[in-house]
Amino acid sequence: METLQILGWIYLGVVLGSIAGVMVLALFTGTRMKGLQVKIDDLRIEKKLLKAQLDKSYRRGKPAPRKRNWKKKPRKK
């Protein structure tokens, strides 16, 4: 009978310990995940800005043709 009571207390301790462990891990990883999410959002904004700047630099269009002044060469006789 005494061994059954000891096993019951061990079982209760394992269950409560695992629940407490999960809660503590959730608290620590929650703040870390929030920081990583903020970093991801900042990088997405930076990506959009850089992409807009790149698109702007490629939109120059076709360059205007140069004017050429052709001079006629004198004919050889």
Biotite code that builds the C-alpha atoms (Angstrom):
import biotite.structure as struc

atoms = struc.array([
    struc.Atom([0.000, 0.000, 0.000], chain_id="A", res_id=1, res_name="MET", atom_name="CA", element="C"),
    struc.Atom([2.825, 2.339, 0.827], chain_id="A", res_id=2, res_name="GLU", atom_name="CA", element="C"),
    struc.Atom([4.529, 1.738, -2.537], chain_id="A", res_id=3, res_name="THR", atom_name="CA", element="C"),
    struc.Atom([1.291, 2.644, -4.344], chain_id="A", res_id=4, res_name="LEU", atom_name="CA", element="C"),
    struc.Atom([1.155, 5.930, -2.438], chain_id="A", res_id=5, res_name="GLN", atom_name="CA", element="C"),
    struc.Atom([4.808, 6.662, -3.320], chain_id="A", res_id=6, res_name="ILE", atom_name="CA", element="C"),
    struc.Atom([4.138, 5.894, -6.994], chain_id="A", res_id=7, res_name="LEU", atom_name="CA", element="C"),
    struc.Atom([1.111, 8.220, -6.872], chain_id="A", res_id=8, res_name="GLY", atom_name="CA", element="C"),
    struc.Atom([3.215, 11.079, -5.517], chain_id="A", res_id=9, res_name="TRP", atom_name="CA", element="C"),
    struc.Atom([5.903, 10.412, -8.133], chain_id="A", res_id=10, res_name="ILE", atom_name="CA", element="C"),
    struc.Atom([3.251, 10.419, -10.877], chain_id="A", res_id=11, res_name="TYR", atom_name="CA", element="C"),
    struc.Atom([1.778, 13.687, -9.549], chain_id="A", res_id=12, res_name="LEU", atom_name="CA", element="C"),
    struc.Atom([5.243, 15.245, -9.396], chain_id="A", res_id=13, res_name="GLY", atom_name="CA", element="C"),
    struc.Atom([6.062, 14.222, -12.968], chain_id="A", res_id=14, res_name="VAL", atom_name="CA", element="C"),
    struc.Atom([2.741, 15.577, -14.264], chain_id="A", res_id=15, res_name="VAL", atom_name="CA", element="C"),
    struc.Atom([3.009, 18.888, -12.399], chain_id="A", res_id=16, res_name="LEU", atom_name="CA", element="C"),
    struc.Atom([6.687, 19.226, -13.294], chain_id="A", res_id=17, res_name="GLY", atom_name="CA", element="C"),
    struc.Atom([6.053, 18.679, -16.978], chain_id="A", res_id=18, res_name="SER", atom_name="CA", element="C"),
    struc.Atom([3.196, 21.189, -16.980], chain_id="A", res_id=19, res_name="ILE", atom_name="CA", element="C"),
    struc.Atom([5.377, 23.761, -15.198], chain_id="A", res_id=20, res_name="ALA", atom_name="CA", element="C"),
    struc.Atom([8.261, 23.043, -17.595], chain_id="A", res_id=21, res_name="GLY", atom_name="CA", element="C"),
    struc.Atom([6.070, 23.609, -20.638], chain_id="A", res_id=22, res_name="VAL", atom_name="CA", element="C"),
    struc.Atom([4.788, 26.878, -19.198], chain_id="A", res_id=23, res_name="MET", atom_name="CA", element="C"),
    struc.Atom([8.304, 28.154, -18.423], chain_id="A", res_id=24, res_name="VAL", atom_name="CA", element="C"),
    struc.Atom([9.532, 27.216, -21.900], chain_id="A", res_id=25, res_name="LEU", atom_name="CA", element="C"),
    struc.Atom([6.537, 28.971, -23.452], chain_id="A", res_id=26, res_name="ALA", atom_name="CA", element="C"),
    struc.Atom([7.340, 32.160, -21.524], chain_id="A", res_id=27, res_name="LEU", atom_name="CA", element="C"),
    struc.Atom([10.995, 32.193, -22.586], chain_id="A", res_id=28, res_name="PHE", atom_name="CA", element="C"),
    struc.Atom([10.390, 31.257, -26.201], chain_id="A", res_id=29, res_name="THR", atom_name="CA", element="C"),
    struc.Atom([7.445, 33.643, -26.480], chain_id="A", res_id=30, res_name="GLY", atom_name="CA", element="C"),
    struc.Atom([9.614, 36.699, -25.922], chain_id="A", res_id=31, res_name="THR", atom_name="CA", element="C"),
    struc.Atom([12.272, 35.317, -28.275], chain_id="A", res_id=32, res_name="ARG", atom_name="CA", element="C"),
    struc.Atom([9.693, 34.630, -30.975], chain_id="A", res_id=33, res_name="MET", atom_name="CA", element="C"),
    struc.Atom([8.339, 38.164, -30.617], chain_id="A", res_id=34, res_name="LYS", atom_name="CA", element="C"),
    struc.Atom([11.833, 39.594, -31.137], chain_id="A", res_id=35, res_name="GLY", atom_name="CA", element="C"),
    struc.Atom([12.401, 37.416, -34.185], chain_id="A", res_id=36, res_name="LEU", atom_name="CA", element="C"),
    struc.Atom([9.014, 38.410, -35.629], chain_id="A", res_id=37, res_name="GLN", atom_name="CA", element="C"),
    struc.Atom([9.899, 42.099, -35.241], chain_id="A", res_id=38, res_name="VAL", atom_name="CA", element="C"),
    struc.Atom([13.218, 41.451, -36.996], chain_id="A", res_id=39, res_name="LYS", atom_name="CA", element="C"),
    struc.Atom([11.440, 39.653, -39.850], chain_id="A", res_id=40, res_name="ILE", atom_name="CA", element="C"),
    struc.Atom([9.015, 42.559, -40.272], chain_id="A", res_id=41, res_name="ASP", atom_name="CA", element="C"),
    struc.Atom([11.906, 45.046, -40.377], chain_id="A", res_id=42, res_name="ASP", atom_name="CA", element="C"),
    struc.Atom([13.692, 42.965, -43.017], chain_id="A", res_id=43, res_name="LEU", atom_name="CA", element="C"),
    struc.Atom([10.509, 42.776, -45.122], chain_id="A", res_id=44, res_name="ARG", atom_name="CA", element="C"),
    struc.Atom([10.149, 46.551, -45.030], chain_id="A", res_id=45, res_name="ILE", atom_name="CA", element="C"),
    struc.Atom([13.820, 46.964, -45.951], chain_id="A", res_id=46, res_name="GLU", atom_name="CA", element="C"),
    struc.Atom([13.350, 44.504, -48.832], chain_id="A", res_id=47, res_name="LYS", atom_name="CA", element="C"),
    struc.Atom([10.389, 46.490, -50.172], chain_id="A", res_id=48, res_name="LYS", atom_name="CA", element="C"),
    struc.Atom([12.330, 49.747, -50.002], chain_id="A", res_id=49, res_name="LEU", atom_name="CA", element="C"),
    struc.Atom([15.377, 48.274, -51.735], chain_id="A", res_id=50, res_name="LEU", atom_name="CA", element="C"),
    struc.Atom([13.215, 46.675, -54.408], chain_id="A", res_id=51, res_name="LYS", atom_name="CA", element="C"),
    struc.Atom([11.458, 49.993, -55.065], chain_id="A", res_id=52, res_name="ALA", atom_name="CA", element="C"),
    struc.Atom([14.821, 51.723, -55.337], chain_id="A", res_id=53, res_name="GLN", atom_name="CA", element="C"),
    struc.Atom([16.074, 49.058, -57.757], chain_id="A", res_id=54, res_name="LEU", atom_name="CA", element="C"),
    struc.Atom([12.945, 49.323, -59.910], chain_id="A", res_id=55, res_name="ASP", atom_name="CA", element="C"),
    struc.Atom([13.319, 53.084, -59.975], chain_id="A", res_id=56, res_name="LYS", atom_name="CA", element="C"),
    struc.Atom([16.920, 52.844, -61.175], chain_id="A", res_id=57, res_name="SER", atom_name="CA", element="C"),
    struc.Atom([15.975, 50.451, -64.003], chain_id="A", res_id=58, res_name="TYR", atom_name="CA", element="C"),
    struc.Atom([13.161, 52.668, -65.330], chain_id="A", res_id=59, res_name="ARG", atom_name="CA", element="C"),
    struc.Atom([15.415, 55.041, -67.205], chain_id="A", res_id=60, res_name="ARG", atom_name="CA", element="C"),
    struc.Atom([13.946, 54.165, -70.552], chain_id="A", res_id=61, res_name="GLY", atom_name="CA", element="C"),
    struc.Atom([15.620, 54.140, -73.906], chain_id="A", res_id=62, res_name="LYS", atom_name="CA", element="C"),
    struc.Atom([18.357, 56.744, -74.337], chain_id="A", res_id=63, res_name="PRO", atom_name="CA", element="C"),
    struc.Atom([17.843, 59.428, -76.963], chain_id="A", res_id=64, res_name="ALA", atom_name="CA", element="C"),
    struc.Atom([19.858, 58.908, -80.153], chain_id="A", res_id=65, res_name="PRO", atom_name="CA", element="C"),
    struc.Atom([22.894, 61.101, -80.666], chain_id="A", res_id=66, res_name="ARG", atom_name="CA", element="C"),
    struc.Atom([22.845, 63.729, -83.345], chain_id="A", res_id=67, res_name="LYS", atom_name="CA", element="C"),
    struc.Atom([25.470, 63.105, -85.959], chain_id="A", res_id=68, res_name="ARG", atom_name="CA", element="C"),
    struc.Atom([26.702, 65.778, -88.274], chain_id="A", res_id=69, res_name="ASN", atom_name="CA", element="C"),
    struc.Atom([27.686, 63.998, -91.425], chain_id="A", res_id=70, res_name="TRP", atom_name="CA", element="C"),
    struc.Atom([29.920, 65.951, -93.703], chain_id="A", res_id=71, res_name="LYS", atom_name="CA", element="C"),
    struc.Atom([30.110, 65.013, -97.325], chain_id="A", res_id=72, res_name="LYS", atom_name="CA", element="C"),
    struc.Atom([33.560, 64.082, -98.478], chain_id="A", res_id=73, res_name="LYS", atom_name="CA", element="C"),
    struc.Atom([34.753, 65.792, -101.620], chain_id="A", res_id=74, res_name="PRO", atom_name="CA", element="C"),
    struc.Atom([34.783, 63.560, -104.676], chain_id="A", res_id=75, res_name="ARG", atom_name="CA", element="C"),
    struc.Atom([38.033, 62.513, -106.157], chain_id="A", res_id=76, res_name="LYS", atom_name="CA", element="C"),
    struc.Atom([38.319, 63.155, -109.926], chain_id="A", res_id=77, res_name="LYS", atom_name="CA", element="C"),
])
